[in-house]
């Protein structure tokens, strides 16, 4: 659905390349492929082996970069980032990659995810003299590296990463190496590829497709990759924990043409639609429509399984910019209609099954149901290709309190009444896990299901074992 008007917002996206003289332009294209993961800011940091150079700005990728800016950041390696603010506020100081310069060398960092112990770590660092330039939890990582008493540089990074709790896919860049790390649970996706002799890493494989890179494999949980002019070296900073990839990557966050753990996202969503159709066999309807864009795959799967025809009953206006919060209910309603329009001749007089990927607050679902009924739909049956979201996500999705989640405090019947649908059905947890078809022999399919079950794979507010303050 439309993330800005619905309340469920994407992650950030990271991209890195080492060994290509056109690194800045390739990073620009990589960020285009990852634009769905963040629209608030974008940045690229490059190195030519002697210095790190940065271009960062607020807005979409096309707003931040132009040919003149890209020509100024030359080099054979680059890391890049698109941002949606889940931890830390807005503002240029929080746009990544963050770049740090010191007498011992420069370092840039790009991070996707959320650190659940960032506040604890930040308080520890401030007591030992650190001063922060941003409100992003990402800056904590660099301060931990700088404070480490270990040697060499790789040992400093290992110690810093071992102190982090939560979700992260991190790329670090210096003048002589690019370092890639993934959290011990593998909560956030991160893939490794090659473009000729160059190594490439990205949050999603769709970035490889756009630049013509070949996918090699996923970066493993707890793994540390060191990429330099000497090639690729594989290391680890911690033993990997139970693999728990965020289920919402398959449900909503990732692009349909991406593969995560060798499972295509579009095909997983189609299977979710098929599972949902089996669970909704009692619903009689004339037409199925999906809420663009992330629900289209599930709607197609539902149609194939049920035999009910799929139609484009809702059209997304792709040329409308962001609509800011409006001061009156009437203007807010108009803002939704600017982004979505019903096709009257498809829905008028019909019993419509409206497929969506999730319900967060329920406000936008209600507006769309009303929109379809105002267009003449005789009935609107809402079916959701994921279970009810009852618990907050602390790993990078913008749902951090129970109050933001309608399913946390209301029954399915109460939600149905609130959104004014004729019926409401959520996909079962078992159906969703089965649909992802992940290659892991685990009762949860190697997925994090915390937002549906309240069972988190990490401590949420952990007491981190820190280096002794007198050593800092």
C-alpha positions as CSV (number, residue, x, y, z in Angstrom):
1,X,0.0,0.0,0.0
2,X,1.0,3.6,0.0
3,X,3.4,3.8,2.9
4,X,3.4,7.5,3.5
5,X,-0.4,7.6,4.0
6,X,-0.8,4.3,5.7
7,X,1.7,4.5,8.6
8,X,4.0,1.5,7.7
9,X,7.2,2.8,6.4
10,X,10.1,1.1,4.8
11,X,13.6,0.4,6.0
12,X,16.7,2.1,4.7
13,X,18.7,0.7,1.8
14,X,22.5,0.2,1.6
15,X,24.7,-0.3,-1.5
16,X,28.5,-0.8,-1.8
17,X,30.9,-1.5,-4.6
18,X,34.7,-2.0,-4.7
19,X,36.9,-2.3,-7.8
20,X,35.1,-0.2,-10.5
21,X,36.3,3.3,-11.6
22,X,32.7,4.3,-12.2
23,X,31.7,3.5,-8.6
24,X,29.8,6.7,-8.0
25,X,27.5,6.3,-11.1
26,X,26.9,2.6,-10.4
27,X,26.0,3.5,-6.8
28,X,23.5,6.1,-8.1
29,X,21.8,3.4,-10.1
30,X,21.9,1.1,-7.2
31,X,20.1,3.6,-5.0
32,X,17.5,4.1,-7.7
33,X,16.7,0.4,-7.4
34,X,16.5,0.7,-3.6
35,X,14.5,4.0,-3.6
36,X,11.4,2.2,-2.2
37,X,13.3,1.5,1.1
38,X,13.8,5.2,1.9
39,X,12.7,8.6,0.4
40,X,13.9,11.1,3.0
41,X,17.5,11.3,2.0
42,X,20.3,9.8,0.0
43,X,24.1,9.8,-0.1
44,X,27.2,8.4,-1.7
45,X,30.8,8.3,-0.3
46,X,33.6,7.3,-2.6
47,X,37.3,6.7,-2.3
48,X,40.1,7.0,-4.9
49,X,42.6,5.4,-2.4
50,X,43.7,8.7,-1.0
51,X,40.6,10.5,0.3
52,X,36.9,9.9,1.0
53,X,34.5,12.3,-0.8
54,X,30.8,12.6,-0.1
55,X,27.6,13.8,-1.7
56,X,24.5,13.8,0.5
57,X,21.1,15.5,0.6
58,X,17.5,15.3,1.6
59,X,14.9,14.0,-0.8
60,X,14.7,11.4,-3.5
61,X,17.7,10.1,-5.4
62,X,17.0,12.3,-8.4
63,X,16.7,15.3,-6.1
64,X,20.0,14.8,-4.4
65,X,22.3,13.8,-7.4
66,X,23.1,15.3,-10.8
67,X,25.9,14.7,-13.2
68,X,28.1,17.6,-11.8
69,X,27.9,16.2,-8.3
70,X,28.7,12.7,-9.4
71,X,31.7,13.8,-11.3
72,X,33.2,15.3,-8.1
73,X,33.1,12.0,-6.2
74,X,35.5,10.0,-8.2
75,X,37.0,6.7,-7.2
76,X,37.1,2.9,-7.6
77,X,34.9,2.2,-4.5
78,X,31.8,3.7,-3.0
79,X,29.1,3.1,-0.4
80,X,25.6,4.5,-0.7
81,X,22.4,4.8,1.3
82,X,18.7,5.8,1.0
83,X,17.1,6.8,4.3
84,X,13.8,6.5,6.0
85,X,14.1,7.8,9.6
86,X,13.3,5.1,12.1
87,X,15.8,6.1,14.7
88,X,16.9,9.7,15.0
89,X,15.2,12.6,13.5
90,X,15.1,14.2,10.1
91,X,17.8,16.6,8.9
92,X,20.9,16.5,6.7
93,X,23.1,15.6,9.7
94,X,21.3,12.2,9.8
95,X,21.5,11.5,6.1
96,X,24.0,8.6,5.4
97,X,26.6,7.5,4.7
98,X,28.0,9.3,7.7
99,X,31.6,10.4,7.1
100,X,34.2,10.9,9.9
101,X,37.7,12.3,9.5
102,X,40.5,12.0,12.1
103,X,44.3,12.0,12.4
104,X,44.3,8.2,12.1
105,X,42.2,8.1,8.9
106,X,38.8,8.7,7.5
107,X,35.8,6.3,7.8
108,X,32.3,6.3,6.3
109,X,29.4,4.1,7.4
110,X,26.0,3.1,5.9
111,X,23.5,1.2,8.0
112,X,20.1,-0.4,7.5
113,X,18.2,-1.5,10.6
114,X,17.8,-0.4,14.2
115,X,19.9,-0.9,17.3
116,X,17.8,-1.7,20.4
117,X,20.7,-0.8,22.8
118,X,21.7,2.4,21.0
119,X,20.6,4.7,23.9
120,X,22.5,2.6,26.4
121,X,25.6,2.6,24.3
122,X,25.3,6.3,23.6
123,X,25.1,7.2,27.3
124,X,28.2,5.1,28.0
125,X,30.1,6.8,25.2
126,X,29.0,10.3,26.3
127,X,30.2,9.5,29.8
128,X,33.6,8.7,28.4
129,X,33.8,11.9,26.4
130,X,32.1,11.3,23.0
131,X,30.2,14.1,21.4
132,X,27.6,13.2,18.7
133,X,26.9,15.2,15.6
134,X,23.6,13.4,14.7
135,X,20.7,11.8,16.4
136,X,21.1,8.6,14.4
137,X,22.0,5.4,16.2
138,X,24.4,4.6,13.4
139,X,26.9,7.1,14.7
140,X,27.3,5.0,17.9
141,X,29.0,2.3,15.8
142,X,31.9,4.6,14.7
143,X,32.4,5.9,18.3
144,X,32.7,2.4,19.5
145,X,35.3,1.6,16.9
146,X,37.3,4.7,17.8
147,X,37.1,4.0,21.5
148,X,38.3,0.4,21.2
149,X,41.7,-0.4,22.7
150,X,42.1,-3.4,20.4
151,X,44.5,-3.6,17.4
152,X,44.5,-3.9,14.5
153,X,41.6,-2.0,12.9
154,X,39.7,-5.2,12.2
155,X,39.8,-6.1,15.9
156,X,38.3,-2.7,16.8
157,X,35.5,-3.3,14.3
158,X,34.8,-6.8,15.7
159,X,34.6,-5.5,19.3
160,X,32.3,-2.7,18.3
161,X,30.0,-5.0,16.3
162,X,29.9,-7.5,19.1
163,X,28.4,-4.9,21.4
164,X,25.4,-4.1,19.1
165,X,22.0,-5.6,19.8
166,X,19.2,-5.5,17.2
167,X,19.1,-5.4,13.5
168,X,21.8,-4.1,11.2
169,X,23.3,-4.5,7.8
170,X,26.4,-2.3,7.8
171,X,28.9,-1.2,5.2
172,X,32.1,0.6,6.2
173,X,34.5,2.4,3.8
174,X,38.1,3.5,4.3
175,X,40.7,4.4,1.7
176,X,42.0,0.8,1.5
177,X,39.0,-1.5,2.3
178,X,35.2,-1.9,2.4
179,X,33.9,-3.9,5.3
180,X,30.5,-5.5,5.3
181,X,28.7,-6.9,8.4
182,X,25.3,-8.4,9.2
183,X,23.6,-8.8,12.6
184,X,23.9,-12.2,14.3
185,X,20.2,-13.0,13.6
186,X,20.2,-11.9,9.9
187,X,17.1,-9.6,10.6
188,X,17.9,-7.3,7.7
189,X,18.7,-8.6,4.1
190,X,22.1,-8.1,2.6
191,X,23.5,-9.8,-0.6
192,X,26.9,-10.1,-2.2
193,X,27.4,-10.0,-5.9
194,X,30.1,-9.3,-8.6
195,X,30.2,-6.9,-11.6
196,X,33.2,-8.1,-13.6
197,X,36.1,-8.0,-11.2
198,X,34.3,-5.7,-8.8
199,X,32.5,-6.8,-5.7
200,X,29.0,-5.4,-5.0
201,X,26.8,-5.6,-1.9
202,X,23.2,-4.4,-1.5
203,X,20.1,-4.6,0.7
204,X,18.2,-6.2,-2.2
205,X,19.2,-8.2,-5.3
206,X,17.1,-5.8,-7.5
207,X,20.0,-3.4,-7.3
208,X,22.3,-6.1,-8.9
209,X,19.8,-6.5,-11.7
210,X,19.8,-2.8,-12.6
211,X,23.6,-2.5,-12.9
212,X,24.1,-5.9,-14.5
213,X,25.8,-7.5,-11.5
214,X,25.7,-11.3,-10.8
215,X,24.3,-12.5,-7.5
216,X,26.7,-14.7,-5.5
217,X,25.1,-15.3,-2.1
218,X,23.6,-13.8,1.0
219,X,25.9,-12.3,3.6
220,X,25.6,-14.7,6.5
221,X,24.4,-13.6,10.0
222,X,27.4,-12.6,12.2
223,X,29.6,-12.5,9.1
224,X,32.3,-10.0,8.4
225,X,33.5,-9.4,4.8
226,X,36.7,-7.5,4.0
227,X,36.9,-6.3,0.4
228,X,40.0,-4.6,-0.9
229,X,42.4,-4.6,-3.8
230,X,43.5,-8.0,-2.5
231,X,40.1,-9.4,-3.1
232,X,37.5,-10.8,-0.7
233,X,38.3,-12.1,2.7
234,X,35.6,-13.9,4.8
235,X,35.6,-13.5,8.6
236,X,33.1,-13.3,11.4
237,X,32.7,-11.1,14.5
238,X,30.4,-13.3,16.5
239,X,28.8,-16.7,16.3
240,X,25.5,-16.5,14.4
241,X,22.4,-16.9,16.4
242,X,19.1,-18.4,15.3
243,X,18.4,-17.0,11.8
244,X,15.3,-14.7,11.9
245,X,14.8,-12.7,8.7
246,X,12.1,-10.1,9.1
247,X,8.9,-11.6,7.7
248,X,7.7,-8.1,6.5
249,X,10.5,-8.1,3.9
250,X,8.4,-10.7,2.1
251,X,5.0,-9.2,2.9
252,X,5.6,-5.6,2.1
253,X,9.1,-4.1,2.3
254,X,11.2,-5.7,-0.4
255,X,10.7,-5.1,-4.1
256,X,8.8,-8.0,-5.9
257,X,11.8,-8.7,-8.3
258,X,14.2,-9.1,-5.4
259,X,15.3,-12.5,-4.0
260,X,15.9,-13.0,-0.3
261,X,17.6,-16.3,0.7
262,X,17.0,-17.5,-2.8
263,X,13.2,-16.9,-2.5
264,X,11.7,-14.5,-5.0
265,X,9.5,-11.9,-3.2
266,X,6.8,-11.8,-5.9
267,X,6.4,-15.6,-5.9
268,X,6.2,-15.6,-2.1
269,X,3.5,-13.0,-2.1
270,X,1.6,-14.9,-4.8
271,X,1.7,-18.0,-2.5
272,X,0.4,-15.8,0.3
273,X,-2.5,-14.9,-1.9
274,X,-3.1,-18.6,-2.7
275,X,-3.0,-19.5,1.0
276,X,-5.4,-16.7,1.8
277,X,-7.8,-17.8,-0.9
278,X,-7.9,-21.3,0.7
279,X,-8.7,-19.7,4.1
280,X,-11.4,-17.4,2.5
281,X,-13.3,-20.0,0.5
282,X,-16.5,-19.0,2.2
283,X,-16.5,-15.5,0.6
284,X,-18.6,-15.1,-2.5
285,X,-17.4,-12.3,-4.8
286,X,-17.4,-11.1,-8.4
287,X,-14.0,-9.5,-8.7
288,X,-10.7,-9.2,-6.9
289,X,-8.5,-6.1,-6.7
290,X,-5.2,-5.4,-5.0
291,X,-4.1,-2.2,-3.3
292,X,-1.1,-1.0,-5.3
293,X,1.7,-1.8,-5.3
294,X,2.8,-4.4,-2.8
295,X,-0.5,-6.2,-2.7
296,X,-0.8,-6.9,-6.4
297,X,1.2,-10.2,-6.3
298,X,-1.0,-11.5,-3.5
299,X,-4.1,-10.5,-5.3
300,X,-3.0,-12.4,-8.4
301,X,-2.3,-15.5,-6.3
302,X,-5.8,-15.2,-4.7
303,X,-7.4,-14.9,-8.1
304,X,-5.5,-18.0,-9.5
305,X,-6.5,-20.1,-6.5
306,X,-10.1,-19.0,-6.1
307,X,-11.0,-18.7,-9.8
308,X,-12.5,-15.2,-9.2
309,X,-11.2,-12.8,-11.9
310,X,-8.6,-10.2,-10.9
311,X,-9.1,-6.6,-12.1
312,X,-7.4,-3.3,-11.7
313,X,-10.0,-1.9,-9.4
314,X,-7.6,0.7,-7.8
315,X,-5.2,2.8,-9.7
316,X,-2.1,4.4,-8.2
317,X,-1.2,7.9,-9.4
318,X,2.6,7.6,-9.8
319,X,3.1,11.3,-10.5
320,X,1.8,12.8,-7.3
321,X,4.5,14.0,-4.9
322,X,4.3,13.4,-1.2
323,X,1.2,14.7,0.5
324,X,1.9,16.2,3.9
325,X,-0.4,16.0,6.8
326,X,-3.5,18.1,6.1
327,X,-5.2,20.2,8.8
328,X,-8.8,18.9,8.2
329,X,-10.3,15.5,7.7
330,X,-11.8,16.6,4.3
331,X,-8.3,17.5,3.1
332,X,-6.8,14.2,4.4
333,X,-9.5,12.3,2.5
334,X,-8.6,14.3,-0.7
335,X,-4.9,13.4,-0.2
336,X,-5.7,9.7,-0.3
337,X,-7.8,10.2,-3.5
338,X,-4.8,12.0,-5.1
339,X,-2.8,8.8,-4.7
340,X,-5.5,6.1,-5.3
341,X,-8.5,6.1,-7.6
342,X,-11.1,3.5,-8.0
343,X,-12.0,2.2,-11.5
344,X,-15.8,2.7,-11.4
345,X,-16.7,0.4,-14.3
346,X,-14.7,-2.4,-12.6
347,X,-16.3,-2.2,-9.1
348,X,-19.8,-0.7,-9.7
349,X,-22.5,-3.2,-8.6
350,X,-19.9,-5.8,-7.8
351,X,-19.0,-7.8,-4.7
352,X,-15.3,-6.8,-4.4
353,X,-12.5,-8.6,-2.6
354,X,-9.9,-6.0,-1.7
355,X,-6.5,-7.6,-1.1
356,X,-4.0,-5.7,1.0
357,X,-0.7,-6.7,2.6
358,X,-1.3,-5.4,6.2
359,X,-3.3,-3.1,8.4
360,X,-1.5,-0.8,10.8
361,X,-3.7,1.9,12.1
362,X,-6.7,1.1,9.9
363,X,-7.3,4.7,8.8
364,X,-6.3,4.2,5.2
365,X,-8.1,0.9,4.9
366,X,-11.3,2.7,6.0
367,X,-10.8,5.4,3.4
368,X,-10.2,2.9,0.6
369,X,-13.2,0.8,1.6
370,X,-15.3,4.0,1.5
371,X,-13.8,5.0,-1.8
372,X,-14.8,1.6,-3.4
373,X,-18.3,1.8,-2.0
374,X,-18.7,5.4,-3.2
375,X,-17.7,4.1,-6.6
376,X,-20.6,1.7,-6.5
377,X,-19.2,-1.5,-5.0
378,X,-22.1,-3.6,-3.6
379,X,-19.9,-5.2,-1.0
380,X,-16.2,-4.8,-0.1
381,X,-14.5,-7.8,1.6
382,X,-11.1,-7.0,2.9
383,X,-8.5,-9.8,3.0
384,X,-5.0,-9.3,4.4
385,X,-2.0,-11.4,3.2
386,X,-0.4,-11.4,6.6
387,X,-1.6,-12.0,10.2
388,X,-2.8,-9.1,12.5
389,X,0.1,-6.8,13.5
390,X,-0.3,-6.9,17.3
391,X,3.2,-5.9,18.5
392,X,5.7,-3.1,17.7
393,X,8.8,-3.6,15.6
394,X,12.0,-2.5,17.3
395,X,14.3,-3.5,14.4
396,X,13.7,-0.7,11.9
397,X,10.0,-0.6,10.8
398,X,8.2,2.5,11.9
399,X,5.8,0.9,14.3
400,X,7.3,1.4,17.8
401,X,4.3,1.4,20.1
402,X,1.2,-0.7,20.7
403,X,-0.9,2.4,20.4
404,X,0.0,2.7,16.7
405,X,-1.4,-0.8,15.9
406,X,-5.1,-1.2,15.7
407,X,-4.8,-5.0,16.0
408,X,-3.0,-4.6,19.3
409,X,-6.1,-3.4,21.1
410,X,-9.0,-4.6,18.9
411,X,-10.5,-7.9,17.7
412,X,-10.8,-8.7,14.0
413,X,-14.5,-8.0,14.2
414,X,-13.9,-4.6,15.9
415,X,-11.4,-3.8,13.1
416,X,-13.9,-4.8,10.5
417,X,-16.4,-2.4,11.9
418,X,-13.8,0.3,12.2
419,X,-12.8,0.1,8.5
420,X,-16.5,-0.4,7.4
421,X,-15.8,-3.6,5.4
422,X,-18.4,-6.3,4.8
423,X,-16.0,-8.9,6.1
424,X,-12.3,-9.0,7.1
425,X,-9.9,-11.9,7.0
426,X,-6.2,-12.1,7.9
427,X,-3.9,-14.8,6.6
428,X,-3.0,-17.2,9.4
429,X,0.6,-17.3,10.7
430,X,1.0,-20.8,9.5
431,X,-0.2,-19.9,6.0
432,X,2.2,-17.0,5.8
433,X,5.2,-19.0,6.9
434,X,4.3,-21.8,4.5
435,X,4.0,-19.3,1.6
436,X,7.5,-17.9,2.1
437,X,8.8,-21.4,1.3
438,X,12.2,-20.5,2.9
439,X,14.9,-23.2,2.8
440,X,15.3,-23.6,6.5
441,X,14.1,-26.5,8.7
442,X,12.6,-24.3,11.4
443,X,9.1,-24.0,12.7
444,X,9.1,-20.3,11.8
445,X,10.9,-20.8,8.5
446,X,13.9,-18.8,9.8
447,X,11.6,-15.7,10.1
448,X,11.2,-13.0,12.7
449,X,7.5,-13.0,13.5
450,X,7.7,-10.6,16.4
451,X,5.2,-8.1,15.1
452,X,2.6,-10.9,14.9
453,X,3.5,-12.9,18.0
454,X,5.3,-10.6,20.4
455,X,8.2,-13.1,20.6
456,X,11.3,-11.1,19.8
457,X,14.6,-12.8,18.7
458,X,16.7,-10.4,20.8
459,X,16.4,-8.6,24.1
460,X,14.5,-5.4,23.5
461,X,16.2,-3.3,26.2
462,X,19.3,-5.3,26.9
463,X,21.9,-4.7,29.6
464,X,24.9,-4.6,27.3
465,X,28.2,-5.8,28.7
466,X,30.4,-2.8,28.0
467,X,34.2,-2.2,28.0
468,X,35.2,-0.8,31.4
469,X,34.8,2.9,31.4
470,X,38.2,3.6,32.9
471,X,39.8,2.0,29.8
472,X,38.1,4.5,27.5
